[in-house]
Amino acid sequence: MSVGGPRLEPPAGGIGFLGAPVHPDAATVDADLAVLGSGRQRYARYCQEIRNEYAHVPERQFRSRRAETLTTLLEHEHLFASPQGRGRWEAAARRNVDAEIRQLVPLNSV
């Protein structure tokens, strides 16, 4: 447990098939992040899946930390590792993430 409340790390991560550490390449990174550039309905399902994964985190803390994480993500020059990923998903991903941040922030302002 981290200071200040529940951890925001996934229950299991960084370990791949057969228990080997994951060292993703550009295609793997892009495939993992492709959901960020998906259509509106799929992105909404993804957001709900993330919230379900962190159901143990209180709402206000979840919203604050999620918005902080997404804001940091948008500060990167590119979200996707490959030129193909950037061409295919970058613009939609930035729109989706920006819209999610705007939905998360109002509760933080209260």
BATIRO-42690 format. One line per field, with one value per residue (C-alpha): residue number from 1; residue in one letter; y, z, x. Coordinates in steps of 0.2 Angstrom, whole numbers, plus 2048, in hexadecimal, padded with zeros to 3 digits. Each point is the difference from the previous one (the first is absolute). Example, Ala and Ser with C-alpha at 12.3 -4.5 7.8 and 13.67 -1.06 7.14 Angstrom:
<rs>
k [1:2] $
r [A:S] $
py [7EA:811] $
pz [827:7FD] $
px [83E:806] $
</rs>
This chain:
<rs>
k [1:2:3:4:5:6:7:8:9:10:11:12:13:14:15:16:17:18:19:20:21:22:23:24:25:26:27:28:29:30:31:32:33:34:35:36:37:38:39:40:41:42:43:44:45:46:47:48:49:50:51:52:53:54:55:56:57:58:59:60:61:62:63:64:65:66:67:68:69:70:71:72:73:74:75:76:77:78:79:80:81:82:83:84:85:86:87:88:89:90:91:92:93:94:95:96:97:98:99:100:101:102:103:104:105:106:107:108:109:110] $
r [M:S:V:G:G:P:R:L:E:P:P:A:G:G:I:G:F:L:G:A:P:V:H:P:D:A:A:T:V:D:A:D:L:A:V:L:G:S:G:R:Q:R:Y:A:R:Y:C:Q:E:I:R:N:E:Y:A:H:V:P:E:R:Q:F:R:S:R:R:A:E:T:L:T:T:L:L:E:H:E:H:L:F:A:S:P:Q:G:R:G:R:W:E:A:A:A:R:R:N:V:D:A:E:I:R:Q:L:V:P:L:N:S:V] $
py [800:811:80F:80A:7F2:7F0:7FD:803:7F2:7F2:7F0:7F7:808:800:7ED:7F7:7EE:7F4:80D:808:813:80A:80A:807:806:80F:7F4:7F9:812:806:7F1:802:813:7FE:800:812:804:7F5:806:809:7F1:7F5:80D:802:7ED:801:80F:7F5:7F1:80B:806:7EE:7FB:80E:7FE:7FF:812:80E:809:811:7F9:7F5:810:80A:7F4:7FA:812:803:7F0:805:812:7F9:7F5:80E:80A:7F3:805:7F0:7F3:7F2:7F9:7FD:80B:7F4:801:813:801:7F4:805:80F:80E:7F5:7FB:812:805:7F1:803:813:7FC:7F4:80D:80C:7F4:7FB:812:807:7F5:805:813:7FD] $
pz [800:7FB:80C:7FC:7FC:7F5:7F2:7EF:7F8:7F7:80A:7F5:7F3:7F8:800:7EF:7FB:80A:80D:7F5:802:7F2:7F5:7F3:7EF:7F6:7F9:811:808:7F2:800:813:7FE:7F1:80A:804:7ED:7FF:7FC:80E:806:801:809:80C:804:802:80D:809:800:808:80D:804:801:80D:809:811:7FD:807:7F2:804:801:7F0:7F6:806:7FD:7EF:7FA:806:7F6:7F0:801:801:7F2:7F5:804:7F5:7EF:7FA:808:7F4:7FE:7ED:7F1:7FB:812:800:7EE:805:812:806:7FC:806:810:804:7FE:80B:80D:801:801:80E:80A:7FE:807:80F:805:806:80F:805:7FF:80E] $
px [800:807:7FF:7F0:7F5:7FD:80D:7FB:809:7F8:7FE:80D:80A:811:801:7FB:7FC:80B:804:80D:802:7F8:80C:7F4:806:7F8:7F2:7FC:7FF:7F5:7F4:7FF:7FB:7F5:7F1:803:7FD:7F0:7EF:7F5:7F7:80F:809:7F2:800:813:7FE:7F3:80C:80E:7F4:7FB:812:803:7EF:80A:805:7F4:7F8:808:811:7FD:7FB:80E:80E:7F8:7FF:812:806:7F7:806:812:7FC:7FA:810:80A:804:7F9:7F5:805:811:7FF:7FC:7F2:7F8:801:7F8:7F3:7FB:809:7F2:7F2:809:804:7EE:7FA:80C:7FD:7ED:803:80A:7F2:7F4:80B:805:7EF:800:811:7FB:7F3] $
</rs>
